[in-house]
């Protein structure tokens, strides 16, 4: 196992290099430039001022030189400096928004897996029942309904008409003056809509995915053998079928790791949540290349680590899988 992990870690190095190179190329091919956004609306900005800005940001250098200058900083764990007027370090901008994004996406992921796995198992065990048909309708609605549209409807209902939940930010303006308990309640109210809506689509998809896995597993011969031995249906489903049906779900869990950091651009923008998704959107609009590359780099690293985690979990969950040594 240790040799396998070491080999996978070594393979991740050229993969990460290729991902960053492609990302760097794509964002530089996009129309617009950071200097244009800072000077076009300023009638006093001269051509010389634009050239000085380009030199300040190293944009006057060839593409390969810009990439290797960025790569040189990454090797010493320096994500660079933002192109925004505040000229703050990219790492500082990311770290201040990281807790919010991790909290929302972690709560959403826990909700998805806690609800989707039981729903999928029950739908498979009670195939073609009323419960299975109701969950099937729910899945089609979850896939077909645009979540941003649903978010706007729920904001109008619960935020404006009923006034039960706040519709923007993660805390009220006066949260600093609230008692500790009221402060936590205020935070929970702000998180209800974003967490539920971000989990809505994932819950629908994962529950149907779990159902199809369970249907395939419970038709296997060893499940028939376990029932023939006189084991209870609960034991057959929970100890024999469920464990094998969870194997493909482990892959989804591994690929969900980058989402904990990447956040949701749509939800964080709609609800004005100061997280990584909103930062990425604002940086893309401002052509803030260092911040964009910093977020993409973190996402790439977590994607590769998520794949490695999924492979290791496969081997631990199923003794039939033998990792080559």
URURNOR-V606889 format. One record per residue. N is the residue number from 0. RES is the residue in one small letter. PSI is psi in radians with two decimals (* if undefined). Layout:
n:N res:RES psi:PSI
n:N res:RES psi:PSI
//
This chain:
n:0 res:x psi:-0.72
n:1 res:x psi:-0.68
n:2 res:x psi:-0.65
n:3 res:x psi:-0.78
n:4 res:x psi:-0.74
n:5 res:x psi:-0.72
n:6 res:x psi:-0.71
n:7 res:x psi:-0.66
n:8 res:x psi:-0.65
n:9 res:x psi:-0.67
n:10 res:x psi:-0.51
n:11 res:x psi:-0.43
n:12 res:x psi:-0.97
n:13 res:x psi:-0.56
n:14 res:x psi:-0.79
n:15 res:x psi:-0.68
n:16 res:x psi:-0.79
n:17 res:x psi:-0.70
n:18 res:x psi:-0.80
n:19 res:x psi:-0.63
n:20 res:x psi:-0.78
n:21 res:x psi:-0.73
n:22 res:x psi:-0.76
n:23 res:x psi:-0.70
n:24 res:x psi:-0.73
n:25 res:x psi:-0.78
n:26 res:x psi:-0.45
n:27 res:x psi:-0.37
n:28 res:x psi:-0.30
n:29 res:x psi:2.52
n:30 res:x psi:2.62
n:31 res:x psi:2.83
n:32 res:x psi:2.62
n:33 res:x psi:-0.60
n:34 res:x psi:-0.59
n:35 res:x psi:-0.74
n:36 res:x psi:-0.52
n:37 res:x psi:-0.31
n:38 res:x psi:-0.40
n:39 res:x psi:-0.61
n:40 res:x psi:0.04
n:41 res:x psi:1.85
n:42 res:x psi:-0.33
n:43 res:x psi:-0.09
n:44 res:x psi:2.11
n:45 res:x psi:3.01
n:46 res:x psi:-0.63
n:47 res:x psi:-0.66
n:48 res:x psi:-0.70
n:49 res:x psi:-0.72
n:50 res:x psi:-0.64
n:51 res:x psi:-0.67
n:52 res:x psi:-0.73
n:53 res:x psi:-0.68
n:54 res:x psi:-0.64
n:55 res:x psi:-0.68
n:56 res:x psi:0.05
n:57 res:x psi:0.38
n:58 res:x psi:-0.18
n:59 res:x psi:-0.12
n:60 res:x psi:2.76
n:61 res:x psi:2.82
n:62 res:x psi:-0.82
n:63 res:x psi:-0.56
n:64 res:x psi:-0.74
n:65 res:x psi:-0.74
n:66 res:x psi:-0.79
n:67 res:x psi:-0.49
n:68 res:x psi:-0.71
n:69 res:x psi:-0.75
n:70 res:x psi:-0.62
n:71 res:x psi:-0.68
n:72 res:x psi:-0.67
n:73 res:x psi:-0.63
n:74 res:x psi:-0.39
n:75 res:x psi:0.35
n:76 res:x psi:0.67
n:77 res:x psi:1.99
n:78 res:x psi:-0.01
n:79 res:x psi:-2.95
n:80 res:x psi:2.42
n:81 res:x psi:2.59
n:82 res:x psi:-0.15
n:83 res:x psi:2.81
n:84 res:x psi:-0.44
n:85 res:x psi:-0.31
n:86 res:x psi:0.70
n:87 res:x psi:2.69
n:88 res:x psi:2.47
n:89 res:x psi:-0.70
n:90 res:x psi:-0.66
n:91 res:x psi:-0.72
n:92 res:x psi:-0.70
n:93 res:x psi:-0.77
n:94 res:x psi:-0.59
n:95 res:x psi:-0.35
n:96 res:x psi:-0.15
n:97 res:x psi:-0.81
n:98 res:x psi:-0.67
n:99 res:x psi:-0.83
n:100 res:x psi:-0.77
n:101 res:x psi:-0.75
n:102 res:x psi:-0.85
n:103 res:x psi:-0.83
n:104 res:x psi:-0.53
n:105 res:x psi:-0.76
n:106 res:x psi:-0.72
n:107 res:x psi:-0.74
n:108 res:x psi:-0.73
n:109 res:x psi:-0.75
n:110 res:x psi:-0.72
n:111 res:x psi:-0.90
n:112 res:x psi:-0.61
n:113 res:x psi:-0.53
n:114 res:x psi:-0.65
n:115 res:x psi:-0.68
n:116 res:x psi:-0.87
n:117 res:x psi:-0.68
n:118 res:x psi:-0.76
n:119 res:x psi:-0.71
n:120 res:x psi:-0.82
n:121 res:x psi:-0.65
n:122 res:x psi:-0.63
n:123 res:x psi:-0.76
n:124 res:x psi:-0.65
n:125 res:x psi:0.91
n:126 res:x psi:2.38
n:127 res:x psi:0.19
n:128 res:x psi:3.08
n:129 res:x psi:-0.72
n:130 res:x psi:-0.74
n:131 res:x psi:-0.68
n:132 res:x psi:-0.67
n:133 res:x psi:-0.79
n:134 res:x psi:-0.55
n:135 res:x psi:-0.73
n:136 res:x psi:-0.73
n:137 res:x psi:-0.70
n:138 res:x psi:-0.77
n:139 res:x psi:-0.68
n:140 res:x psi:-0.73
n:141 res:x psi:-0.64
n:142 res:x psi:-0.63
n:143 res:x psi:-0.54
n:144 res:x psi:2.16
n:145 res:x psi:2.15
n:146 res:x psi:-0.53
n:147 res:x psi:-0.58
n:148 res:x psi:-0.74
n:149 res:x psi:-0.65
n:150 res:x psi:-0.74
n:151 res:x psi:-0.69
n:152 res:x psi:-0.77
n:153 res:x psi:-0.58
n:154 res:x psi:-0.72
n:155 res:x psi:-0.74
n:156 res:x psi:-1.05
n:157 res:x psi:-0.43
n:158 res:x psi:-0.68
n:159 res:x psi:-0.96
n:160 res:x psi:-0.87
n:161 res:x psi:-0.52
n:162 res:x psi:0.47
n:163 res:x psi:-0.63
n:164 res:x psi:2.53
n:165 res:x psi:2.73
n:166 res:x psi:0.12
n:167 res:x psi:2.63
n:168 res:x psi:-3.07
n:169 res:x psi:-0.09
n:170 res:x psi:2.71
n:171 res:x psi:2.89
n:172 res:x psi:-0.63
n:173 res:x psi:0.41
n:174 res:x psi:-0.44
n:175 res:x psi:-0.41
n:176 res:x psi:0.01
n:177 res:x psi:2.59
n:178 res:x psi:2.86
n:179 res:x psi:-0.82
n:180 res:x psi:-0.80
n:181 res:x psi:-0.58
n:182 res:x psi:-0.73
n:183 res:x psi:-0.65
n:184 res:x psi:-0.72
n:185 res:x psi:-0.75
n:186 res:x psi:-0.73
n:187 res:x psi:-0.71
n:188 res:x psi:-0.67
n:189 res:x psi:-0.45
n:190 res:x psi:-0.26
n:191 res:x psi:-0.97
n:192 res:x psi:-0.85
n:193 res:x psi:-0.73
n:194 res:x psi:-0.81
n:195 res:x psi:-0.74
n:196 res:x psi:-0.64
n:197 res:x psi:-0.43
n:198 res:x psi:-0.22
n:199 res:x psi:-0.95
n:200 res:x psi:-0.73
n:201 res:x psi:-0.64
n:202 res:x psi:-0.75
n:203 res:x psi:-0.81
n:204 res:x psi:-0.80
n:205 res:x psi:-0.63
n:206 res:x psi:-0.72
n:207 res:x psi:-0.61
n:208 res:x psi:-0.71
n:209 res:x psi:-0.64
n:210 res:x psi:-0.81
n:211 res:x psi:-0.65
n:212 res:x psi:-0.77
n:213 res:x psi:-0.70
n:214 res:x psi:-0.66
n:215 res:x psi:-0.68
n:216 res:x psi:-0.76
n:217 res:x psi:-0.14
n:218 res:x psi:-0.02
n:219 res:x psi:2.77
n:220 res:x psi:-0.64
n:221 res:x psi:-0.44
n:222 res:x psi:-0.71
n:223 res:x psi:-0.69
n:224 res:x psi:-0.74
n:225 res:x psi:-0.67
n:226 res:x psi:-0.63
n:227 res:x psi:-0.44
n:228 res:x psi:-0.15
n:229 res:x psi:0.19
n:230 res:x psi:2.59
n:231 res:x psi:2.72
n:232 res:x psi:-0.62
n:233 res:x psi:-0.75
n:234 res:x psi:-0.73
n:235 res:x psi:-0.78
n:236 res:x psi:-0.84
n:237 res:x psi:-0.71
n:238 res:x psi:-0.53
n:239 res:x psi:-0.84
n:240 res:x psi:-0.81
n:241 res:x psi:-0.70
n:242 res:x psi:-0.76
n:243 res:x psi:-0.57
n:244 res:x psi:-0.38
n:245 res:x psi:-0.23
n:246 res:x psi:-0.87
n:247 res:x psi:-0.51
n:248 res:x psi:-0.51
n:249 res:x psi:-0.65
n:250 res:x psi:-0.76
n:251 res:x psi:-0.69
n:252 res:x psi:-0.72
n:253 res:x psi:-0.70
n:254 res:x psi:-0.21
n:255 res:x psi:-0.22
n:256 res:x psi:-0.79
n:257 res:x psi:-0.51
n:258 res:x psi:-0.41
n:259 res:x psi:-0.55
n:260 res:x psi:-0.70
n:261 res:x psi:-0.56
n:262 res:x psi:-3.03
n:263 res:x psi:2.00
n:264 res:x psi:-0.73
n:265 res:x psi:-0.90
n:266 res:x psi:-0.75
n:267 res:x psi:-0.48
n:268 res:x psi:-0.77
n:269 res:x psi:-0.79
n:270 res:x psi:0.12
n:271 res:x psi:0.82
n:272 res:x psi:2.17
n:273 res:x psi:1.25
n:274 res:x psi:-2.95
n:275 res:x psi:-0.63
n:276 res:x psi:-0.79
n:277 res:x psi:-0.68
n:278 res:x psi:-0.73
n:279 res:x psi:-0.73
n:280 res:x psi:-0.84
n:281 res:x psi:-0.66
n:282 res:x psi:-0.65
n:283 res:x psi:-0.71
n:284 res:x psi:-0.57
n:285 res:x psi:0.02
n:286 res:x psi:0.72
n:287 res:x psi:1.47
n:288 res:x psi:-0.78
n:289 res:x psi:-0.70
n:290 res:x psi:-0.75
n:291 res:x psi:-0.82
n:292 res:x psi:-0.60
n:293 res:x psi:-0.77
n:294 res:x psi:-0.72
n:295 res:x psi:-0.64
n:296 res:x psi:-0.78
n:297 res:x psi:-0.73
n:298 res:x psi:-0.68
n:299 res:x psi:-0.76
n:300 res:x psi:-0.77
n:301 res:x psi:-0.58
n:302 res:x psi:-0.79
n:303 res:x psi:-0.71
n:304 res:x psi:-0.60
n:305 res:x psi:-0.70
n:306 res:x psi:-0.72
n:307 res:x psi:-0.73
n:308 res:x psi:-0.68
n:309 res:x psi:-0.74
n:310 res:x psi:-0.73
n:311 res:x psi:-0.71
n:312 res:x psi:-0.62
n:313 res:x psi:-0.85
n:314 res:x psi:-0.62
n:315 res:x psi:-0.57
n:316 res:x psi:-0.52
n:317 res:x psi:1.91
n:318 res:x psi:-0.26
n:319 res:x psi:-0.36
n:320 res:x psi:2.19
n:321 res:x psi:2.04
n:322 res:x psi:2.26
n:323 res:x psi:2.39
n:324 res:x psi:*
//
